[in-house]
Amino acid sequence: MRGLVLGLCCLVLGGCISVPPAPARQEWEEIHTRSFAGKSPREVLDAAEKVLRAADHDFTFDYPTGKLIGTRRWTVYAVLMATGGTDYWTIETQEADGATQASVMITRQVMAVMPSPTFNPGASSGWGVQSSTTPGTPLQARAAYDLFWDRVDSVLDGRPWPTCEDRKRAIARRDRGGLDALCSVTTDDETPG
């Protein structure tokens, strides 16, 4: 039984630690930044807020000058564990040559709680609780950023709204987990009104 529980825990946790390599500077800029010709910083920030509000009603917002900071807390309950966290979306803008340069960074803090067997030779064994926390780390998954920018374009220019289901069908299966900042069981995934 002990081996089965430890093997199951390793299997569950092993699937959670697959981290893609950090992108090089040029790829990072391609993922995180966009230029919007003829749009003011305020128009871009308003569009970004609409995108995040459509993604989930749990977002709260702060509005420092030239920025938008969206914060979303989430929790997922599974049979053997609970995972929760906070996503921080930071969108920054500046105007240059009649265009708005915008960048976005998603930072995620995660905490997991799961049962853990305790073994005490010569005493009673049982179950305890184990928790782990990761500090806020930048989300490296390109899929979430691409969908975010495509949705900002949709709000600004009236292009068709890219749905989560359409995007999942259009990208490789291994990249679909990267969409969970906008498309998961913890999001609403609505179309802005």
QUIDA-V9817 format. One record per residue. N is the residue number from 1. PSI is psi in whole degrees, -180 to 180 (NA if undefined). OMEGA is omega in radians with two decimals (none if undefined). D_FIRST is the distance of its C-alpha to the first C-alpha in Angstrom with 2 decimals. Layout:
N,PSI,OMEGA,D_FIRST
N,PSI,OMEGA,D_FIRST
//
This chain:
1,-44,-3.13,0.00
2,-45,3.13,3.80
3,-38,3.12,5.44
4,-45,-3.14,5.05
5,-45,3.14,6.27
6,-40,3.11,8.65
7,-41,3.11,9.77
8,-44,3.11,10.56
9,-43,3.12,12.39
10,-40,3.12,14.24
11,-46,-3.13,15.25
12,-48,-3.11,16.56
13,-32,3.13,18.33
14,-35,3.10,19.59
15,-17,-3.09,21.53
16,-12,-3.00,23.12
17,13,3.08,24.67
18,108,-3.08,26.99
19,125,3.11,30.35
20,155,3.12,33.60
21,150,3.12,36.17
22,140,-3.13,38.83
23,155,3.04,42.01
24,166,-3.05,45.26
25,-48,-3.10,48.04
26,-45,3.12,49.91
27,-39,3.11,46.88
28,-46,3.14,45.87
29,-39,3.10,49.36
30,-35,-3.12,49.27
31,-44,-2.93,46.03
32,-14,-3.05,46.93
33,151,3.07,50.69
34,158,3.07,53.19
35,134,-3.11,56.93
36,100,-3.13,58.53
37,135,3.08,62.25
38,8,3.12,64.46
39,139,3.11,61.75
40,159,3.05,61.91
41,-40,-3.13,59.03
42,-41,3.11,59.00
43,-41,-3.14,58.71
44,-43,3.13,55.74
45,-39,3.09,53.99
46,-40,3.11,54.72
47,-43,3.12,53.28
48,-41,3.12,50.11
49,-42,3.10,49.72
50,-41,3.12,50.19
51,-47,-3.11,47.47
52,-39,3.10,44.96
53,-36,3.09,46.02
54,-32,-3.14,45.51
55,-41,-3.11,42.03
56,134,3.14,40.87
57,-9,-3.13,42.68
58,-4,3.11,40.50
59,141,2.91,42.44
60,155,-3.01,44.72
61,146,2.96,47.53
62,150,-3.01,49.64
63,63,3.04,52.93
64,157,-3.10,54.12
65,125,3.10,57.27
66,9,-3.09,56.62
67,165,2.96,52.87
68,129,3.08,50.36
69,116,3.11,47.03
70,133,-3.13,44.53
71,132,3.14,41.40
72,122,3.06,38.58
73,143,-3.10,35.51
74,156,3.12,32.58
75,139,3.06,29.12
76,126,3.09,26.40
77,130,3.07,23.67
78,177,-3.09,20.56
79,-47,-3.06,17.62
80,-2,-3.10,15.45
81,165,3.02,18.38
82,138,3.11,22.13
83,138,3.10,24.50
84,166,3.13,28.14
85,-176,3.11,31.06
86,129,3.03,34.75
87,133,3.08,36.83
88,121,3.10,40.26
89,121,3.10,42.91
90,116,3.11,46.03
91,126,-3.13,49.00
92,144,3.14,52.11
93,154,2.94,55.53
94,147,-3.10,58.89
95,138,3.12,62.07
96,122,3.05,63.76
97,46,3.08,66.63
98,9,3.11,66.37
99,160,3.05,62.63
100,124,3.03,59.59
101,126,-3.11,57.03
102,147,3.05,53.59
103,151,3.10,50.23
104,142,3.07,46.80
105,128,3.06,43.71
106,125,3.09,40.35
107,135,-3.08,38.22
108,131,3.02,34.69
109,133,-3.04,32.79
110,142,3.02,29.10
111,134,3.12,26.63
112,141,3.09,22.97
113,131,-3.12,20.88
114,156,3.07,17.13
115,148,-3.13,14.46
116,127,3.13,12.90
117,143,3.05,10.36
118,134,-3.12,12.55
119,120,3.13,12.00
120,98,3.13,15.14
121,130,3.12,15.57
122,-3,3.11,17.90
123,-176,3.14,17.59
124,138,3.07,15.53
125,163,-3.14,12.55
126,-147,-3.10,12.34
127,144,3.03,12.99
128,-170,3.13,16.03
129,134,3.10,17.92
130,137,3.08,18.60
131,154,3.09,21.74
132,148,-3.14,23.66
133,138,2.99,27.22
134,136,3.11,29.33
135,168,3.13,33.05
136,122,3.12,35.43
137,146,3.12,35.59
138,137,3.06,37.92
139,124,-3.06,36.51
140,-8,-3.02,37.23
141,116,-3.11,36.80
142,-33,-3.04,40.25
143,-42,-3.13,39.59
144,-42,-3.13,39.68
145,-44,3.14,42.92
146,-43,3.12,44.61
147,-41,3.11,43.88
148,-50,-3.11,45.13
149,-39,3.11,48.37
150,-36,3.11,48.93
151,-35,3.05,48.64
152,-45,3.07,51.05
153,-40,3.14,53.45
154,-44,3.14,53.09
155,-43,-3.08,54.08
156,-38,-2.99,56.93
157,1,3.12,58.42
158,17,3.07,57.45
159,161,3.10,55.42
160,141,-3.14,52.89
161,121,3.10,49.73
162,118,-3.13,46.78
163,162,3.09,43.89
164,-44,-3.11,40.23
165,-43,3.10,39.82
166,-43,-3.12,42.79
167,-40,3.12,41.53
168,-38,3.12,38.03
169,-25,-3.04,39.80
170,-12,-3.11,42.08
171,164,-3.13,39.60
172,147,-3.13,36.96
173,-40,-3.09,33.46
174,-20,-3.12,32.13
175,-7,-3.05,34.64
176,-33,3.11,33.94
177,-26,3.13,31.39
178,-14,3.13,34.33
179,-7,-2.97,36.07
180,-14,3.06,33.71
181,-23,3.10,36.17
182,-23,-3.01,38.50
183,91,3.09,36.49
184,-178,3.10,33.09
185,-13,-3.13,31.61
186,2,-3.13,32.93
187,161,3.12,36.52
188,-36,-3.14,39.35
189,62,3.08,40.94
190,172,3.05,44.38
191,133,-3.11,47.75
192,147,-3.11,50.17
193,NA,none,53.11
//
